[in-house]
Amino acid sequence: MNMHHVFTHSRIKTCCSELIGDTPLYELARTGTDSRLLLKLEQCNPTGSCKVRMAREMVLAAERDGLLKPGGEIVEPTSGNTGLGLALVSIERGYKFTAIVDGHASRDKLRAMEAMGVNLVFIESDGNGPSTVKRRQAAKEISERTGAFWPDQHYNPNNNYGYRALARELLTDLGGDIDYIVGAVGTGGTLCGTVSELRRLGSPTKSIGVEPVGSIIFGGPAGKYWQTGSGAPGGFTVGPNVDLGLIDEKLKVNDVDAFTTARVVARRTGLLVGGTAGAAIHIALKRLVMLEPESTLVVLVCDTGEKYLDSVYNDDWLEERSLLDPTAHRSLNRLMDAYIASTHLPPNGPQAAR
Ligand SMILES: Cc1ncc(COP(=O)(O)O)c(C=O)c1O
């Protein structure tokens, strides 16, 4: 065996789940005092989202605990990204997977699950947001009737454990502590799982959780929102994976600010991020300038913008919902302009106009 052969072989993965993790960091902005806003690009995982990390963890734990037998079935309610992760792991490990979904999910996530052979069960959406309560009831009912394994991502601790490697990647790549971390919160797994491991490893990271205006996880009145994956609608009981003790600041971002930020980032960098990442980046861009010099602020980008070409990046879809706001686009562009002097970002060109 020659050296060339050994090197080539080590770069080749033989199953898709080996592609999970080791996602890159991208510097979106830097202040004159060398504080940096870094994006952890979790869309670089297979399935285009961080949630494949926890899907794998929940399935492996269920196998260890004897809850999943060879050839078994899995059922889980999902806005799409958990479903895509479970689809990938099910294919690799030989399980049949049923995803409980509703019309609030992005169409591309549903299409992608169909492409991977997932059995989709649709729950009627009441038009006011995701049917999170009804989706869970359906999963419980199917699991009780058929014996399918229901991971129950809101209550399953392996959801949060799935992000331990993410925390280690951050510490390795940054070669030191992370001062701030910002992430959108749904089940709580991504942010709380990452923060808990960072702190266990000794990093005194301050955490900022973000949910849509209208979501009830951090309290406040329930209302309609179009960000998908993060938040929880009125009537939903928040599960223990949202560990409020691990979230130092709890903030809400409306759909206009979330989607405008995603769109402006796309036009200024060429990077397409999802709507909930837009919300987290919105908070981070406003916060960065206020931080002590040489701070490191990391935003967890949950998924890719390619999943939202029919919604967040579609002018007609936004206009129908009164979410296309040129004033918000202008003010976000001004905010990003403030960092130009100290970063590689190009000035506000014609592409960024709206
Ligand atoms: C796009 C998107 N953003 C944010 C979240 C929230 O992540 P978590 O459930 O880990 O809190 C999800 C969860 O599905 C998601 O799909």
Ligand as a Chemical Component Dictionary entry (heavy atoms), coordinates in Angstrom:
data_LIG
# 
_chem_comp.id                   LIG 
_chem_comp.type                 NON-POLYMER 
_chem_comp.pdbx_formal_charge   0 
_chem_comp.three_letter_code    LIG 
# 
loop_
_chem_comp_atom.comp_id 
_chem_comp_atom.atom_id 
_chem_comp_atom.alt_atom_id 
_chem_comp_atom.type_symbol 
_chem_comp_atom.charge 
_chem_comp_atom.model_Cartn_x 
_chem_comp_atom.model_Cartn_y 
_chem_comp_atom.model_Cartn_z 
_chem_comp_atom.pdbx_ordinal 
LIG C1 C1 C 0 -34.621 26.037 11.411 1  
LIG C2 C2 C 0 -34.592 25.745 12.868 2  
LIG N1 N1 N 0 -34.149 26.696 13.705 3  
LIG C3 C3 C 0 -34.116 26.507 15.033 4  
LIG C4 C4 C 0 -34.537 25.306 15.591 5  
LIG C5 C5 C 0 -34.503 25.158 17.078 6  
LIG O1 O1 O 0 -33.569 24.199 17.476 7  
LIG P1 P1 P 0 -33.800 23.381 18.824 8  
LIG O2 O2 O 0 -35.023 22.541 18.624 9  
LIG O3 O3 O 0 -32.577 22.569 18.990 10 
LIG O4 O4 O 0 -33.999 24.373 19.914 11 
LIG C6 C6 C 0 -34.986 24.285 14.765 12 
LIG C7 C7 C 0 -35.466 23.020 15.307 13 
LIG O5 O5 O 0 -36.036 22.185 14.629 14 
LIG C8 C8 C 0 -35.017 24.496 13.361 15 
LIG O6 O6 O 0 -35.447 23.544 12.516 16 
# 
loop_
_chem_comp_bond.comp_id 
_chem_comp_bond.atom_id_1 
_chem_comp_bond.atom_id_2 
_chem_comp_bond.value_order 
_chem_comp_bond.pdbx_ordinal 
LIG C1 C2 SING 1  
LIG C2 N1 SING 2  
LIG C2 C8 DOUB 3  
LIG N1 C3 DOUB 4  
LIG C3 C4 SING 5  
LIG C4 C5 SING 6  
LIG C4 C6 DOUB 7  
LIG C5 O1 SING 8  
LIG O1 P1 SING 9  
LIG P1 O2 DOUB 10 
LIG P1 O3 SING 11 
LIG P1 O4 SING 12 
LIG C6 C7 SING 13 
LIG C6 C8 SING 14 
LIG C7 O5 DOUB 15 
LIG C8 O6 SING 16 
# 
